[in-house]
Amino acid sequence: MTMPRLSGAVVTACVFTLCSLSLSVCRGEQPGGSSSSPSPQWWKGNLHTHSLWSDGDEFPEMIADWYRSKGYHFLAITDHNVLAQGRRWMKVSQVVARSDEGILQRYRERFGDAWVQTRGEPGTDSHEVRLMPLEEFRALVEQQQRFLLIPAEEISDRAEGKPVHINATNIAEAIPPAGGATVREAMQNNLRAILEHEREHGREVFPHINHPNFGYAMTAADLAAVVSERFFEVYNGHPGVNHLGDETRPGVERMWDLANAIRRTHLNVPPLMGIATDDSHEYHGKPGSRPGRGWVMVRSRYLTPERLILALKAGDFYASSGVSLEDVGYDAETQTLRLTIQPVEDETYTTQFIATLAAEASAEGTTKAAAIDEDRIGVVVKTVEGTAAEYRLKGNELYVRAVVTSSAPPADPSFEGQRKQAWTQPVGWE
């Protein structure tokens, strides 16, 4: 950090008062007057991204540079069953086939000929380009308290012929798929491997379940049953993940409430929290899973992997596909969930407070611990128009969460009729 120059008068003041600088330099404050113990702030990040290390169509440092330039603060590149580690070369013809003819030239223009490493004769099958590992390229794009890269992996497994994908963020090495005879068993086995990795390496690791409706692999009951998992993708920007469900299967947001109804009744465990991600693969304007569609906003004092993950695990975040919140918080004493929306010109906002309601008392005055009626799961208990909204629990809610919907569509929708949204986490269940 570059320290400001001190005038002679200021230096003298420091000497005589042992750090009584009026400009706060000697008090240990950061330049610009902020405290050395910074206030919590919102950090924007994406936790699901792919590069040429697996099935993406761009170099990882180009991807990181894109997110940094768009105002993101952190990024996890989550290639399938691999970390960007060690030496790896890829045929230029394969890179071009996956993207376009100009990809290598754009790479050179952005990072320079001295950075890009190739071998073999151009125009022949021997012509290859080196894929840079994270530990090499992160120095080109990271900025202290501005932009951070977190090592991560999409553990991509299969069971019963269906995809079972779970992301692990902030890992030390790749974690191989654990397998399982059923989808639920594979989910449990992979989560167990992630938690063991966390313990063995003594680091905070963030696991989350990916796109449960991809291939209609997971049910709400599956999401509920893996009780050690607390996080899943309530929104994934890939157009092929069946976000809205179909005639016979629920959409992902409905699955969230169905799973949490089971968790809060049959299992008596904390509810799932919802994140939003890009799951980006295409970076050259092609149809498919492009960047910039879904993200999380995490409230933390520090932009470090550990502090971000601790905030996520504490539920101090919201998910977004385009709506920004100035603030969101739950007052446990008054049992009130409040939020304030950051307005955008010519947009209007509707906030729905959604709850699952406890079973009604029977004639004998008792409640059944069995299944809640479907019409009591994921009920809209209040609707508010405008940029500020609050809901005070009445006592019969198993939890309440909020979803804010804008009148405007996202810049790059992933499904027809989509509107910008933000999702807060379930509260009132503690």
N, C-alpha and C positions, 0 to 999 in steps of 0.2 A: 504494500500500500504506500503511496506517495504522501508524505506528511506535508502540511502547509508550512511555508516559511514563517518564522516568528520574528517580529520586530524586536529591537533591543529592549523597548519598554515591556513587551510581553515576557521576554526572557527574564528580565529583572523581577517581574511580578511572580513568575514561577519560582524563582530562587527564594524570594522572601516569604512566600505564602505556601510553599510546598504543594503546588498543583491547585492554585486557585484561579486559573486562567479564565478570564471572562469569555473567551472564545471556546472554552471547553476542551482545548487540546490536552491539557494536563489532567483533566478529570477522566480521561479515557473514553471520551465520546468520539463517535465517528465524524469525519469531515462532513460539514453541512449541518451539524448540530444534533444529529440523531444519537441516541444513547448507545453505549456499548452493549446494553441488553435491549436489542431492538424490539419494537412492538410486533405482535403477530400481524401477518399480512397474507393475502391470497396469492398462491403460486399456481400457475396454469401448467398442466402437463398431460402428456399422452403416454399410456402404459401398454400399447399394443401396436407394434410397427414392424414391418418386414423389409429386408434389404436383399442384395444379391447374395448374401451369405446363405439364404434359403430360397424362397420363391418370390422375393421382391424384384423390382426392375431398376434399382438405382444403387449407387455406391453409398455406404453408410454415412460417410462424412458429408455427402451432398444432402442426404435426408436430414441429418442433424442440423445442417446449416439452414435448411428450409424452415424447420420448426423454430429455430432461434430467430430467424428474420421475421417470423409471423407473430412474435411476442410470447412464445411459450417460454417457460422457465425450466422445465425438465422433460426428459424423454427417455423412455426405455425401448431400445430396439430388441424385439423379441422374436428372433428367428427360430424356426422349427428345430427343436432337439439339438441346438448348437449355440455356443457362445462365439462371438467374434474374437477368437484367440488363435495364436500361432500363425504359421505361414500357409497361405492358400492362394493359388493361382486359378484363374478362370479364362477360358478361351474367349478372345474378343468377339469371335463370331457368335458365341452363345450369348454374350452380353448384348450384342446388337440385336439378335433375334428376339430377345426378351424385351428390349426397349425400342431403340431406333438407331439410325446411322450416326446421329450427332452426339450420342451419349459420351463417348470418350473425349471428344473435342470440348464439350461443356465442362467435363471434369477437369481437363487441363486448364481451361480458361479460369476456372474458379480457384483452383489450388496450385497451379503452376506446373510446368514441365518437370521441375526438380522433385516435386512430390509424387507425381504419378509414375509408377514403376511398371514397365512392360518388358517382355522378352520375346524372342522369335522374330521372324520376318513378317512385316505387315502384309496383309492380303493373303496369307497362307494359314493353314490350320495350326501352325506352330505359334502364332501370334497370341500371347496371353497377357493379361493384366493382373497385377497383384491386388487382392482384396485386403485392405488394411484392417488390422485388429483394433479393437476399442482402445487398448492402452497406448497405441501409437497416435490415432487420429483425434482422440479426445482433447489433446492439447491445442488443436487448431480451432476448436469451436466452443469449448467451455469458457465461462466467465464467472468469477467469484460473485456469489449472491445475485447472478443474473441468468445463468444458463448452466444446467447440469445434465450429464448423461449417467444413466444407471444401468449396470449390467443386468441382463434379463434374458429369459428364454420362454418360448411357448412349448411346453411339454405336450407333444402331439401323440396321442395314443388312440387305440381303437378297442372296442369291445362289442360283442354282439353285432359286428358289422357296422358299427356307428362310430363317428369321431368323438373322442373325449379329449378336449384340449383345456389345459390349465396353465396359466401364466405364473411364473415365479420371478419376482423382481428383487434385485439386489442380491444376486447369488455369486458365489466365488468360482464355481465351475459348473459345467453343464450337468444336468440331472437327467439320466436316461428314463424313458417311459417305464412305468412299473407293471403295466398290464393288469388284467383281471378277467374273470369269467363273465362278469356282467358290467354294464355301464356304471352302476353304483359302486361295484367293487373296484373298478379301475379308478374312479374318482377318489375313493378312499385311499387306495394304495399310493396314488400319485401325491395326494395331499400329505400322507404320512411321510413320504420320501422328502417332500419340501420341508416339513417341520423338523425332520431329523437333520437335514442339511443346515437349517437355521441353528439348531443346537450345537452341532459339531463345529461349525465355523464361528460361533459366537457373534452373529450379526443379525440385524433385523431383516427379515425377508417377508415380502408381501405376496401371498398367493391369491389369485382370483380365478373363478370359473369363467371360461370364455363362451360366448354365443351359444346358450343352451339349445336354441332352436335350429342351429346349423345341422342339417340332416335330421332334424327332429330327434336328436340323440338323447336329450334329457327331458325328464318330466319334472313337474313341480315337486312331486314326492321325492324324486332323486335329489333335487336341490335342498330339500328339507332334511333328508336323511343324513347327509354328510355334515354332521353337526359341528365339526371342528373348522369348517369353512365358513367364513363370515362375509365373503365378497363375491359378487358376480357382475357380469355386464348387463345392466338394464338397457343400455343402448350400445350397439356396435355398428359402425358406419359402413360395413361391407354390405352391398345390396343383396348378397346371397344367403343371409343368415336367418331369413324368415322372421323378421322382427315382429310383424303383425300377426303371425300364425296363419291359420287357414280356417275352413269351415268347421273342422272338427277339433283343432288344436289351438290352445290359447296363445295370444301374443306374449311377448316377453314381460311386459309390465304386469299383465294379469298373472303370469307365472310367479312373479315376485310376491304378490299378495297371497296367492294360493300356498306357496311354500312357507311364507311367514305365518299364515294361519295354523299350519301344521306345527311349526316350531313353537308357537306360543301356547298351543293347547296340548297336543299329544306328547310333545317332547320337552316342553318347558325350558327351552334354550333361547339365547338371544337371536333376534331376527337377522336375516341377510341384509347387507347394505349394497347399494347399487352404484356402479361406476359406469362411465361412458368412455368409449375408446374409438379410435379410427379403424384399427385392423388394416392399416394401409399397406398396399402392395404396389400400386401403380402411381408413378410420379411424373408422367409425361402426357397427361391429358387423355389417356385412354379410358374407355369405360371400365368400371370396376370399383375397387376399394381405394379411393383416393384419400389423401391426407386432409386434415382440417375439419372433420365432421363431428367428432366427439372427443370430449376431454373431461378431466377432473380439475376442480379448483380446491386446493388444499390450504388450510390456514395453519401457518407455522411461523415461528420466529426466525428460523434458519432454513436456508436452502441446502440441506444435506440429505442423502438418502435415508439415514436413520431417523431424522426429525420428521421428514415427510411421511415415512411409513408409520411412525408413532402417531402422527396426527390422523392418518387414514384409519389406523386400528381403533383410535378413539372416536371415530365418526365425525371428526371435525373437517368435513369436506362436503361438496355437492357435485353432482354430475351435470353436464351440459351438452346440448347440441346447438347452442347459439345464444341462449339467454344468460346474462350475467347478473349476479346478485351483489348488491353492495354489502349486505349482511344477512346472516341467518343464525338463529340461536334458539335454544330451548331453555326456558326458565323452569327448573324442576320444582321450585317452591310454589309457583302459581300454576304449574303444569300448562304453560302456554308456549306454543311454537310461533315464532315471529320471523318475518323475512321482509327485506326491502330490495326492490328490483332496480338495477341500473338501467334507466330508460334509454331508448334509441328513438330518434326522431321518426315520426310517422308510424310508430308501432304502438299497439295496445296490448295489454297483458291480462290474462285470466289465471288466477291461482285456485287450484282445487286442493282442498285438504282431504286426504284419503285415509280411511281407517278400516280396520277389521274389528267388528264389534263382538263382544263376548256373548255366549249363548244366553238366551233368555231363561229366567227361572221357571221351573216346572210348577205344577199345582202344589207340590209338596214344599216349595220354597227352596229347592236346590237347583243347581245347574248341572248340566251334563258335561262331562269332560270329553265326550266323544266329538264327532265331527260337527263343525258349525255349518249352518245352512249356507249354501252358496251365496244367497242374497245378502248375507252379512259380511262377506269377504270383499275387501277392496271397495268399500262404500264411499261415495263422495258425501262428506258430512258438512261441507261448507264451500261456497264458491265466492271469490272476491275479485272484482274488477279493479284495475289500477296498479300502482307501483309499490303498495305496502299492504301486507295482509298478516293476520294473526288468527290463531285458533286456540281456544282454551278447552282442554279435555273435560269431559263431563263425567267420566268415571267408568263408562262401559266399553271403552276402547282398549283393545289389546296393544295397539300402537297407533300412531298417526304419522303420516308423512305428507309432503306437499309436492305438487307438480305445477310448474309455471309454464304456460303456453303463450307464445307470442302470436300476433296476427300475421306475422311475416314468415315466409319460408326461409330455410337456410340458403346460403349462397350456393351450396352444392348438395341438394337433397339426395338421400339414399333410397327413398321410396316415394311413391306418388302421394301427393296431398300432405307431405310432411310440413310441420311447422317447428320453428325453433322452440326448444324446451329447456327446462332445468328441473332436476329431481333432488329433493332433500332426503335425508336419511330417516328411517323410522325412529321415533322417540316416544316417550311415555310408557314404555314397557318395563323400565328398570324396577 
